[in-house]
Amino acid sequence: MAKKKLSPVSAEMATLQKAIGRENILSLPRLTKIVLNVGMGSWLHGSKDHSPIVKGIEAISGQKPMVKKARMSVSNFKLRKGMPVGVTVTLRGQKMYDFLARFIRVATPRIRDFSGLSVRSFDGNGNYSFGLKEYAVFPEIHYDDVVKNYGIQITLSTTAQNDAEAKILLETYGFPFQRTS
């Protein structure tokens, strides 16, 4: 069976076009990449094995993550040059949209006491970053396999000119923002 081509849904594009007020569809903002990042600082103090983090991020993202290593030694942090300090993966194309759909439809309803993501996490250039305290909200992670819980930072990069356009774009995808009263 052939893979479905990535194409914008006309109803979503029409809604976005009307909300932003642009006539040219090609000038509408779009999502360019999603970056997942995990810091391993407290994880490595008790153990030298970082493979559970790598396997977890690989299961969540669907592609192999890159292990970031320390560039210099810092004695106060018990950090030596070359030690692993983080895991990161960049999603683009169809994997990016698949991850976004899983996050919106499956992972956010599983977050305990979830009332929406903050609207104040935009960076001023149309990019949105947020963090989750537990990575186990994703359905690919089994609770029995969780050795130690760790947080995950997620950054959504867009081609939006400003934060208002990026917010409208993410709302079009169904992003769960907090309700303002």
N, CA and C atoms as an extended XYZ file, in Angstrom:
543
Properties=species:S:1:pos:R:3:atomname:S:1:resname:S:1:resid:I:1 pbc="F F F"
N         0.842       -1.177        0.000 N   MET     1
C         0.000        0.000        0.000 CA  MET     1
C         0.888        1.241        0.000 C   MET     1
N         0.589        2.165       -0.859 N   ALA     2
C         1.387        3.384       -0.994 CA  ALA     2
C         1.134        4.319        0.181 C   ALA     2
N         2.181        5.014        0.574 N   LYS     3
C         2.038        5.994        1.656 CA  LYS     3
C         1.214        7.176        1.185 C   LYS     3
N         0.410        7.681        2.109 N   LYS     4
C        -0.405        8.834        1.796 CA  LYS     4
C         0.472       10.078        1.705 C   LYS     4
N         0.300       10.834        0.650 N   LYS     5
C         1.082       12.065        0.462 CA  LYS     5
C         0.670       13.093        1.504 C   LYS     5
N         1.643       13.854        1.929 N   LEU     6
C         1.396       14.924        2.888 CA  LEU     6
C         0.840       16.121        2.139 C   LEU     6
N        -0.414       16.413        2.383 N   SER     7
C        -1.026       17.558        1.711 CA  SER     7
C        -1.898       18.299        2.712 C   SER     7
N        -1.918       19.610        2.628 N   PRO     8
C        -2.741       20.381        3.561 CA  PRO     8
C        -4.218       20.142        3.298 C   PRO     8
N        -4.965       20.004        4.369 N   VAL     9
C        -6.410       19.816        4.267 CA  VAL     9
C        -7.023       21.163        3.905 C   VAL     9
N        -7.872       21.160        2.897 N   SER    10
C        -8.397       22.424        2.387 CA  SER    10
C        -9.237       23.170        3.416 C   SER    10
N        -9.993       22.447        4.255 N   ALA    11
C       -10.817       23.122        5.263 CA  ALA    11
C        -9.929       23.820        6.300 C   ALA    11
N        -8.845       23.140        6.713 N   GLU    12
C        -7.927       23.758        7.673 CA  GLU    12
C        -7.216       24.959        7.061 C   GLU    12
N        -6.807       24.832        5.799 N   MET    13
C        -6.128       25.941        5.126 CA  MET    13
C        -7.071       27.131        4.937 C   MET    13
N        -8.323       26.841        4.618 N   ALA    14
C        -9.295       27.925        4.458 CA  ALA    14
C        -9.539       28.640        5.785 C   ALA    14
N        -9.616       27.867        6.868 N   THR    15
C        -9.792       28.466        8.197 CA  THR    15
C        -8.590       29.319        8.562 C   THR    15
N        -7.399       28.790        8.313 N   LEU    16
C        -6.165       29.526        8.609 CA  LEU    16
C        -6.055       30.776        7.745 C   LEU    16
N        -6.396       30.643        6.490 N   GLN    17
C        -6.330       31.772        5.558 CA  GLN    17
C        -7.291       32.882        5.989 C   GLN    17
N        -8.477       32.504        6.428 N   LYS    18
C        -9.467       33.483        6.871 CA  LYS    18
C        -9.041       34.153        8.180 C   LYS    18
N        -8.477       33.364        9.113 N   ALA    19
C        -8.083       33.905       10.414 CA  ALA    19
C        -6.894       34.857       10.305 C   ALA    19
N        -5.946       34.549        9.419 N   ILE    20
C        -4.759       35.393        9.279 CA  ILE    20
C        -5.016       36.541        8.312 C   ILE    20
N        -5.884       36.329        7.346 N   GLY    21
C        -6.221       37.393        6.413 CA  GLY    21
C        -5.291       37.490        5.218 C   GLY    21
N        -4.787       36.366        4.763 N   ARG    22
C        -3.928       36.362        3.579 CA  ARG    22
C        -4.634       35.642        2.446 C   ARG    22
N        -4.416       36.130        1.238 N   GLU    23
C        -5.057       35.499        0.087 CA  GLU    23
C        -4.203       34.383       -0.495 C   GLU    23
N        -2.903       34.529       -0.461 N   ASN    24
C        -2.010       33.550       -1.049 CA  ASN    24
C        -1.802       32.392       -0.076 C   ASN    24
N        -2.127       31.186       -0.485 N   ILE    25
C        -1.991       30.014        0.376 CA  ILE    25
C        -0.523       29.728        0.689 C   ILE    25
N         0.355       30.016       -0.246 N   LEU    26
C         1.772       29.745       -0.025 CA  LEU    26
C         2.405       30.671        1.016 C   LEU    26
N         1.766       31.781        1.320 N   SER    27
C         2.315       32.690        2.329 CA  SER    27
C         1.823       32.360        3.733 C   SER    27
N         0.957       31.361        3.870 N   LEU    28
C         0.454       30.974        5.184 CA  LEU    28
C         1.571       30.306        5.991 C   LEU    28
N         1.559       30.494        7.308 N   PRO    29
C         2.583       29.840        8.128 CA  PRO    29
C         2.375       28.330        8.142 C   PRO    29
N         3.470       27.609        8.322 N   ARG    30
C         3.384       26.156        8.410 CA  ARG    30
C         4.425       25.656        9.415 C   ARG    30
N         4.249       24.444        9.831 N   LEU    31
C         5.151       23.806       10.770 CA  LEU    31
C         6.369       23.292       10.003 C   LEU    31
N         7.586       23.598       10.485 N   THR    32
C         8.786       23.159        9.779 CA  THR    32
C         9.459       21.971       10.460 C   THR    32
N         9.504       21.970       11.794 N   LYS    33
C        10.140       20.854       12.502 CA  LYS    33
C         9.676       20.816       13.951 C   LYS    33
N         9.831       19.638       14.542 N   ILE    34
C         9.580       19.437       15.969 CA  ILE    34
C        10.851       18.830       16.554 C   ILE    34
N        11.353       19.438       17.633 N   VAL    35
C        12.578       18.960       18.273 CA  VAL    35
C        12.212       18.433       19.666 C   VAL    35
N        12.611       17.181       19.937 N   LEU    36
C        12.431       16.569       21.247 CA  LEU    36
C        13.791       16.535       21.928 C   LEU    36
N        13.843       16.933       23.199 N   ASN    37
C        15.112       17.013       23.909 CA  ASN    37
C        14.933       16.505       25.338 C   ASN    37
N        15.901       15.715       25.793 N   VAL    38
C        15.906       15.212       27.166 CA  VAL    38
C        17.282       15.451       27.750 C   VAL    38
N        17.334       16.088       28.916 N   GLY    39
C        18.587       16.251       29.637 CA  GLY    39
C        18.793       15.067       30.570 C   GLY    39
N        20.018       14.541       30.636 N   MET    40
C        20.286       13.340       31.423 CA  MET    40
C        21.117       13.623       32.663 C   MET    40
N        21.160       14.838       33.137 N   GLY    41
C        22.018       15.177       34.258 CA  GLY    41
C        21.772       14.349       35.497 C   GLY    41
N        20.573       14.352       36.040 N   SER    42
C        20.294       13.614       37.270 CA  SER    42
C        20.213       12.118       37.020 C   SER    42
N        19.938       11.705       35.806 N   TRP    43
C        19.842       10.286       35.472 CA  TRP    43
C        21.201        9.598       35.630 C   TRP    43
N        22.264       10.245       35.188 N   LEU    44
C        23.571        9.604       35.140 CA  LEU    44
C        24.320        9.609       36.465 C   LEU    44
N        23.824       10.309       37.497 N   HIS    45
C        24.540       10.318       38.771 CA  HIS    45
C        24.520        8.948       39.437 C   HIS    45
N        23.446        8.195       39.235 N   GLY    46
C        23.375        6.874       39.847 CA  GLY    46
C        23.765        5.758       38.906 C   GLY    46
N        23.726        5.998       37.614 N   SER    47
C        23.967        4.940       36.642 CA  SER    47
C        24.760        5.479       35.463 C   SER    47
N        25.502        4.613       34.821 N   LYS    48
C        26.265        5.004       33.637 CA  LYS    48
C        25.520        4.657       32.346 C   LYS    48
N        24.436        3.904       32.448 N   ASP    49
C        23.710        3.427       31.276 CA  ASP    49
C        22.609        4.410       30.896 C   ASP    49
N        22.692        4.946       29.701 N   HIS    50
C        21.675        5.877       29.223 CA  HIS    50
C        20.795        5.258       28.134 C   HIS    50
N        20.896        3.953       27.942 N   SER    51
C        20.123        3.296       26.884 CA  SER    51
C        18.612        3.337       27.109 C   SER    51
N        18.072        3.315       28.354 N   PRO    52
C        16.614        3.439       28.497 CA  PRO    52
C        16.068        4.778       27.974 C   PRO    52
N        16.827        5.849       28.137 N   ILE    53
C        16.388        7.144       27.623 CA  ILE    53
C        16.398        7.131       26.104 C   ILE    53
N        17.455        6.597       25.524 N   VAL    54
C        17.563        6.543       24.058 CA  VAL    54
C        16.452        5.687       23.482 C   VAL    54
N        16.186        4.537       24.095 N   LYS    55
C        15.118        3.659       23.609 CA  LYS    55
C        13.746        4.311       23.758 C   LYS    55
N        13.536        5.037       24.854 N   GLY    56
C        12.252        5.711       25.061 CA  GLY    56
C        12.005        6.799       24.034 C   GLY    56
N        13.005        7.636       23.771 N   ILE    57
C        12.855        8.704       22.783 CA  ILE    57
C        12.712        8.116       21.382 C   ILE    57
N        13.402        7.018       21.125 N   GLU    58
C        13.277        6.360       19.821 CA  GLU    58
C        11.869        5.799       19.631 C   GLU    58
N        11.287        5.251       20.687 N   ALA    59
C         9.922        4.724       20.601 CA  ALA    59
C         8.911        5.847       20.408 C   ALA    59
N         9.116        6.965       21.091 N   ILE    60
C         8.188        8.092       20.992 CA  ILE    60
C         8.258        8.747       19.619 C   ILE    60
N         9.472        8.953       19.114 N   SER    61
C         9.648        9.730       17.884 CA  SER    61
C         9.606        8.888       16.618 C   SER    61
N         9.992        7.631       16.707 N   GLY    62
C        10.018        6.802       15.515 CA  GLY    62
C        11.312        6.904       14.735 C   GLY    62
N        12.297        7.587       15.272 N   GLN    63
C        13.608        7.637       14.627 CA  GLN    63
C        14.692        7.684       15.695 C   GLN    63
N        15.908        7.329       15.294 N   LYS    64
C        17.004        7.210       16.254 CA  LYS    64
C        17.462        8.585       16.719 C   LYS    64
N        17.515        8.795       18.046 N   PRO    65
C        17.970       10.092       18.563 CA  PRO    65
C        19.490       10.203       18.586 C   PRO    65
N        19.950       11.432       18.745 N   MET    66
C        21.373       11.709       18.821 CA  MET    66
C        21.741       11.989       20.283 C   MET    66
N        22.780       11.346       20.765 N   VAL    67
C        23.239       11.551       22.133 CA  VAL    67
C        24.207       12.722       22.136 C   VAL    67
N        23.898       13.740       22.924 N   LYS    68
C        24.770       14.916       23.053 CA  LYS    68
C        25.777       14.665       24.168 C   LYS    68
N        27.023       15.049       23.915 N   LYS    69
C        28.082       14.840       24.903 CA  LYS    69
C        28.634       16.180       25.383 C   LYS    69
N        29.179       16.173       26.596 N   ALA    70
C        29.731       17.388       27.195 CA  ALA    70
C        30.953       17.849       26.407 C   ALA    70
N        31.035       19.147       26.173 N   ARG    71
C        32.170       19.712       25.443 CA  ARG    71
C        33.351       20.015       26.346 C   ARG    71
N        33.063       20.217       27.643 N   MET    72
C        34.147       20.542       28.568 CA  MET    72
C        33.833       19.953       29.940 C   MET    72
N        34.826       19.836       30.756 N   SER    73
C        34.677       19.286       32.099 CA  SER    73
C        34.296       20.398       33.073 C   SER    73
N        33.347       20.082       33.980 N   VAL    74
C        32.940       21.011       35.038 CA  VAL    74
C        32.915       20.206       36.331 C   VAL    74
N        33.859       20.475       37.223 N   SER    75
C        33.991       19.670       38.432 CA  SER    75
C        32.811       19.847       39.389 C   SER    75
N        32.233       21.029       39.454 N   ASN    76
C        31.101       21.258       40.353 CA  ASN    76
C        29.891       20.406       39.999 C   ASN    76
N        29.737       20.069       38.727 N   PHE    77
C        28.613       19.246       38.280 CA  PHE    77
C        29.005       17.782       38.116 C   PHE    77
N        30.232       17.428       38.502 N   LYS    78
C        30.770       16.075       38.322 CA  LYS    78
C        30.640       15.646       36.859 C   LYS    78
N        31.048       16.545       35.993 N   LEU    79
C        30.899       16.350       34.563 CA  LEU    79
C        32.270       16.342       33.903 C   LEU    79
N        32.503       15.314       33.105 N   ARG    80
C        33.769       15.225       32.380 CA  ARG    80
C        33.503       15.374       30.889 C   ARG    80
N        34.506       15.847       30.197 N   LYS    81
C        34.398       16.018       28.754 CA  LYS    81
C        34.115       14.656       28.103 C   LYS    81
N        33.113       14.646       27.220 N   GLY    82
C        32.754       13.419       26.524 CA  GLY    82
C        31.640       12.615       27.173 C   GLY    82
N        31.214       12.994       28.393 N   MET    83
C        30.112       12.283       29.047 CA  MET    83
C        28.799       12.635       28.359 C   MET    83
N        27.868       11.691       28.236 N   PRO    84
C        26.570       12.019       27.649 CA  PRO    84
C        25.764       12.921       28.591 C   PRO    84
N        25.208       13.997       28.046 N   VAL    85
C        24.433       14.936       28.865 CA  VAL    85
C        23.005       15.111       28.367 C   VAL    85
N        22.696       14.634       27.174 N   GLY    86
C        21.351       14.799       26.654 CA  GLY    86
C        21.101       13.952       25.429 C   GLY    86
N        19.832       13.842       25.094 N   VAL    87
C        19.390       13.116       23.907 CA  VAL    87
C        18.445       14.029       23.151 C   VAL    87
N        18.642       14.142       21.841 N   THR    88
C        17.788       15.009       21.039 CA  THR    88
C        17.437       14.339       19.716 C   THR    88
N        16.280       14.683       19.203 N   VAL    89
C        15.846       14.181       17.899 CA  VAL    89
C        15.030       15.282       17.221 C   VAL    89
N        15.241       15.453       15.915 N   THR    90
C        14.510       16.441       15.134 CA  THR    90
C        13.598       15.720       14.153 C   THR    90
N        12.316       16.035       14.213 N   LEU    91
C        11.324       15.415       13.338 CA  LEU    91
C        10.913       16.392       12.256 C   LEU    91
N        10.865       15.901       11.022 N   ARG    92
C        10.409       16.700        9.889 CA  ARG    92
C         9.502       15.837        9.028 C   ARG    92
N         8.740       16.478        8.171 N   GLY    93
C         7.910       15.748        7.211 CA  GLY    93
C         6.796       14.955        7.863 C   GLY    93
N         6.544       13.767        7.338 N   GLN    94
C         5.419       12.959        7.802 CA  GLN    94
C         5.578       12.513        9.251 C   GLN    94
N         6.802       12.200        9.701 N   LYS    95
C         7.019       11.800       11.095 CA  LYS    95
C         6.651       12.933       12.048 C   LYS    95
N         6.894       14.168       11.634 N   MET    96
C         6.550       15.325       12.445 CA  MET    96
C         5.031       15.412       12.623 C   MET    96
N         4.291       15.257       11.532 N   TYR    97
C         2.834       15.338       11.610 CA  TYR    97
C         2.246       14.143       12.364 C   TYR    97
N         2.847       12.970       12.222 N   ASP    98
C         2.386       11.802       12.970 CA  ASP    98
C         2.595       12.003       14.467 C   ASP    98
N         3.768       12.532       14.847 N   PHE    99
C         4.038       12.800       16.256 CA  PHE    99
C         3.059       13.832       16.804 C   PHE    99
N         2.815       14.902       16.042 N   LEU   100
C         1.905       15.956       16.494 CA  LEU   100
C         0.500       15.403       16.709 C   LEU   100
N         0.032       14.561       15.794 N   ALA   101
C        -1.300       13.967       15.931 CA  ALA   101
C        -1.369       13.060       17.162 C   ALA   101
N        -0.333       12.245       17.387 N   ARG   102
C        -0.312       11.384       18.579 CA  ARG   102
C        -0.266       12.203       19.854 C   ARG   102
N         0.497       13.292       19.836 N   PHE   103
C         0.596       14.129       21.032 CA  PHE   103
C        -0.752       14.770       21.351 C   PHE   103
N        -1.403       15.333       20.336 N   ILE   104
C        -2.663       16.048       20.568 CA  ILE   104
C        -3.794       15.098       20.938 C   ILE   104
N        -3.915       13.992       20.218 N   ARG   105
C        -5.080       13.118       20.386 CA  ARG   105
C        -4.907       12.047       21.452 C   ARG   105
N        -3.663       11.614       21.720 N   VAL   106
C        -3.463       10.485       22.632 CA  VAL   106
C        -2.735       10.891       23.908 C   VAL   106
N        -1.635       11.627       23.792 N   ALA   107
C        -0.794       11.906       24.966 CA  ALA   107
C        -1.404       12.956       25.890 C   ALA   107
N        -1.926       14.055       25.344 N   THR   108
C        -2.453       15.103       26.236 CA  THR   108
C        -3.645       14.643       27.069 C   THR   108
N        -4.551       13.805       26.568 N   PRO   109
C        -5.610       13.327       27.473 CA  PRO   109
C        -5.100       12.443       28.611 C   PRO   109
N        -3.892       11.889       28.461 N   ARG   110
C        -3.338       11.026       29.494 CA  ARG   110
C        -2.563       11.800       30.555 C   ARG   110
N        -2.360       13.104       30.368 N   ILE   111
C        -1.640       13.914       31.348 CA  ILE   111
C        -2.563       14.196       32.526 C   ILE   111
N        -2.057       13.930       33.720 N   ARG   112
C        -2.853       14.111       34.922 CA  ARG   112
C        -3.093       15.600       35.201 C   ARG   112
N        -4.314       15.962       35.542 N   ASP   113
C        -4.713       17.342       35.863 CA  ASP   113
C        -4.347       18.304       34.738 C   ASP   113
N        -4.597       17.913       33.508 N   PHE   114
C        -4.233       18.723       32.356 CA  PHE   114
C        -5.329       19.745       32.068 C   PHE   114
N        -4.938       21.019       32.042 N   SER   115
C        -5.902       22.080       31.747 CA  SER   115
C        -5.507       22.855       30.499 C   SER   115
N        -4.555       22.353       29.754 N   GLY   116
C        -4.101       23.024       28.540 CA  GLY   116
C        -2.666       23.504       28.690 C   GLY   116
N        -2.041       23.777       27.549 N   LEU   117
C        -0.673       24.286       27.538 CA  LEU   117
C        -0.680       25.810       27.575 C   LEU   117
N         0.333       26.384       28.183 N   SER   118
C         0.413       27.823       28.363 CA  SER   118
C         0.550       28.552       27.027 C   SER   118
N        -0.119       29.670       26.923 N   VAL   119
C        -0.051       30.499       25.720 CA  VAL   119
C         1.191       31.392       25.768 C   VAL   119
N         1.831       31.485       26.926 N   ARG   120
C         2.975       32.381       27.088 CA  ARG   120
C         4.311       31.741       26.724 C   ARG   120
N         4.304       30.553       26.132 N   SER   121
C         5.551       29.843       25.835 CA  SER   121
C         6.066       30.078       24.418 C   SER   121
N         5.544       31.091       23.740 N   PHE   122
C         6.060       31.443       22.418 CA  PHE   122
C         7.317       32.275       22.593 C   PHE   122
N         8.203       32.244       21.598 N   ASP   123
C         9.489       32.927       21.731 CA  ASP   123
C         9.540       34.306       21.075 C   ASP   123
N         8.463       34.768       20.473 N   GLY   124
C         8.459       36.069       19.812 CA  GLY   124
C         8.655       35.967       18.313 C   GLY   124
N         9.140       34.817       17.842 N   ASN   125
C         9.361       34.610       16.409 CA  ASN   125
C         8.459       33.528       15.832 C   ASN   125
N         7.437       33.121       16.571 N   GLY   126
C         6.497       32.129       16.068 CA  GLY   126
C         6.832       30.696       16.421 C   GLY   126
N         7.802       30.467       17.298 N   ASN   127
C         8.140       29.113       17.728 CA  ASN   127
C         7.572       28.878       19.118 C   ASN   127
N         7.189       27.633       19.402 N   TYR   128
C         6.535       27.309       20.668 CA  TYR   128
C         7.306       26.186       21.357 C   TYR   128
N         7.641       26.387       22.633 N   SER   129
C         8.366       25.381       23.409 CA  SER   129
C         7.625       25.098       24.699 C   SER   129
N         7.631       23.838       25.097 N   PHE   130
C         7.005       23.442       26.357 CA  PHE   130
C         7.669       22.175       26.846 C   PHE   130
N         7.432       21.842       28.095 N   GLY   131
C         8.020       20.651       28.678 CA  GLY   131
C         6.976       19.785       29.340 C   GLY   131
N         7.239       18.499       29.382 N   LEU   132
C         6.392       17.538       30.082 CA  LEU   132
C         7.207       16.926       31.207 C   LEU   132
N         6.604       16.763       32.368 N   LYS   133
C         7.326       16.206       33.508 CA  LYS   133
C         7.492       14.699       33.389 C   LYS   133
N         6.579       14.047       32.665 N   GLU   134
C         6.641       12.598       32.506 CA  GLU   134
C         6.630       12.254       31.030 C   GLU   134
N         7.539       11.413       30.617 N   TYR   135
C         7.543       10.963       29.227 CA  TYR   135
C         6.616        9.778       29.030 C   TYR   135
N         6.137        9.186       30.109 N   ALA   136
C         5.326        7.975       30.034 CA  ALA   136
C         3.883        8.245       29.600 C   ALA   136
N         3.520        9.490       29.293 N   VAL   137
C         2.174        9.764       28.808 CA  VAL   137
C         1.990        9.320       27.362 C   VAL   137
N         3.083        9.044       26.673 N   PHE   138
C         2.985        8.576       25.299 CA  PHE   138
C         2.640        7.086       25.305 C   PHE   138
N         1.781        6.660       24.403 N   PRO   139
C         1.333        5.258       24.419 CA  PRO   139
C         2.424        4.251       24.068 C   PRO   139
N         3.522        4.688       23.475 N   GLU   140
C         4.603        3.779       23.110 CA  GLU   140
C         5.423        3.335       24.316 C   GLU   140
N         5.296        4.050       25.421 N   ILE   141
C         6.050        3.743       26.640 CA  ILE   141
C         5.155        2.929       27.571 C   ILE   141
N         5.625        1.753       27.960 N   HIS   142
C         4.878        0.904       28.886 CA  HIS   142
C         5.319        1.226       30.315 C   HIS   142
N         4.350        1.365       31.212 N   TYR   143
C         4.671        1.744       32.592 CA  TYR   143
C         5.579        0.722       33.277 C   TYR   143
N         5.511       -0.558       32.867 N   ASP   144
C         6.350       -1.586       33.474 CA  ASP   144
C         7.819       -1.400       33.121 C   ASP   144
N         8.090       -0.777       31.970 N   ASP   145
C         9.464       -0.597       31.516 CA  ASP   145
C        10.130        0.658       32.079 C   ASP   145
N         9.374        1.509       32.773 N   VAL   146
C         9.911        2.766       33.289 CA  VAL   146
C        10.766        2.492       34.514 C   VAL   146
N        12.074        2.754       34.383 N   VAL   147
C        13.010        2.561       35.488 CA  VAL   147
C        13.020        3.811       36.359 C   VAL   147
N        13.161        4.958       35.720 N   LYS   148
C        13.174        6.247       36.399 CA  LYS   148
C        12.506        7.243       35.464 C   LYS   148
N        11.663        8.074       36.007 N   ASN   149
C        10.926        9.020       35.178 CA  ASN   149
C        11.807       10.209       34.832 C   ASN   149
N        11.664       10.720       33.629 N   TYR   150
C        12.385       11.920       33.224 CA  TYR   150
C        11.474       12.799       32.392 C   TYR   150
N        11.798       14.080       32.337 N   GLY   151
C        11.009       15.041       31.582 CA  GLY   151
C        11.494       15.131       30.144 C   GLY   151
N        10.670       15.748       29.339 N   ILE   152
C        10.996       15.899       27.926 CA  ILE   152
C        10.603       17.308       27.495 C   ILE   152
N        11.470       17.965       26.735 N   GLN   153
C        11.185       19.298       26.208 CA  GLN   153
C        10.854       19.154       24.726 C   GLN   153
N         9.811       19.858       24.300 N   ILE   154
C         9.347       19.786       22.919 CA  ILE   154
C         9.307       21.201       22.360 C   ILE   154
N         9.899       21.404       21.182 N   THR   155
C         9.899       22.692       20.512 CA  THR   155
C         9.283       22.532       19.136 C   THR   155
N         8.297       23.376       18.839 N   LEU   156
C         7.648       23.387       17.534 CA  LEU   156
C         8.121       24.630       16.787 C   LEU   156
N         8.776       24.447       15.653 N   SER   157
C         9.271       25.561       14.842 CA  SER   157
C         8.317       25.785       13.683 C   SER   157
N         7.948       27.057       13.479 N   THR   158
C         7.016       27.408       12.410 CA  THR   158
C         7.626       28.494       11.531 C   THR   158
N         6.971       28.746       10.407 N   THR   159
C         7.380       29.836        9.527 CA  THR   159
C         6.566       31.092        9.795 C   THR   159
N         5.847       31.129       10.902 N   ALA   160
C         5.001       32.274       11.237 CA  ALA   160
C         5.857       33.515       11.486 C   ALA   160
N         5.309       34.672       11.159 N   GLN   161
C         6.009       35.947       11.348 CA  GLN   161
C         6.017       36.393       12.810 C   GLN   161
N         4.952       36.020       13.545 N   ASN   162
C         4.848       36.434       14.937 CA  ASN   162
C         4.108       35.366       15.740 C   ASN   162
N         3.974       35.602       17.035 N   ASP   163
C         3.352       34.624       17.922 CA  ASP   163
C         1.863       34.458       17.660 C   ASP   163
N         1.176       35.516       17.285 N   ALA   164
C        -0.263       35.431       17.031 CA  ALA   164
C        -0.555       34.495       15.856 C   ALA   164
N         0.227       34.616       14.785 N   GLU   165
C         0.041       33.727       13.640 CA  GLU   165
C         0.369       32.283       14.007 C   GLU   165
N         1.420       32.085       14.794 N   ALA   166
C         1.793       30.733       15.211 CA  ALA   166
C         0.712       30.118       16.087 C   ALA   166
N         0.117       30.909       16.962 N   LYS   167
C        -0.956       30.402       17.821 CA  LYS   167
C        -2.155       29.993       16.979 C   LYS   167
N        -2.505       30.787       15.986 N   ILE   168
C        -3.617       30.439       15.106 CA  ILE   168
C        -3.308       29.161       14.340 C   ILE   168
N        -2.066       29.024       13.867 N   LEU   169
C        -1.653       27.816       13.153 CA  LEU   169
C        -1.796       26.585       14.041 C   LEU   169
N        -1.281       26.659       15.265 N   LEU   170
C        -1.342       25.512       16.162 CA  LEU   170
C        -2.771       25.208       16.596 C   LEU   170
N        -3.594       26.223       16.761 N   GLU   171
C        -5.007       25.993       17.076 CA  GLU   171
C        -5.723       25.307       15.915 C   GLU   171
N        -5.307       25.603       14.689 N   THR   172
C        -5.884       24.957       13.516 CA  THR   172
C        -5.595       23.459       13.536 C   THR   172
N        -4.421       23.082       14.015 N   TYR   173
C        -4.082       21.665       14.144 CA  TYR   173
C        -4.800       21.017       15.325 C   TYR   173
N        -5.416       21.816       16.199 N   GLY   174
C        -6.110       21.287       17.357 CA  GLY   174
C        -5.279       21.268       18.621 C   GLY   174
N        -4.273       22.150       18.695 N   PHE   175
C        -3.378       22.192       19.838 CA  PHE   175
C        -4.146       22.614       21.090 C   PHE   175
N        -3.956       21.922       22.221 N   PRO   176
C        -4.743       22.198       23.435 CA  PRO   176
C        -4.161       23.319       24.289 C   PRO   176
N        -4.495       24.562       23.966 N   PHE   177
C        -4.051       25.692       24.784 CA  PHE   177
C        -4.996       25.909       25.944 C   PHE   177
N        -4.486       26.582       26.993 N   GLN   178
C        -5.320       26.928       28.131 CA  GLN   178
C        -6.365       27.935       27.717 C   GLN   178
N        -7.504       27.823       28.308 N   ARG   179
C        -8.580       28.789       28.051 CA  ARG   179
C        -8.319       30.042       28.870 C   ARG   179
N        -8.409       31.198       28.232 N   THR   180
C        -8.236       32.470       28.957 CA  THR   180
C        -9.593       32.965       29.391 C   THR   180
N        -9.658       33.467       30.625 N   SER   181
C       -10.951       33.916       31.142 CA  SER   181
C       -11.037       35.407       31.194 C   SER   181
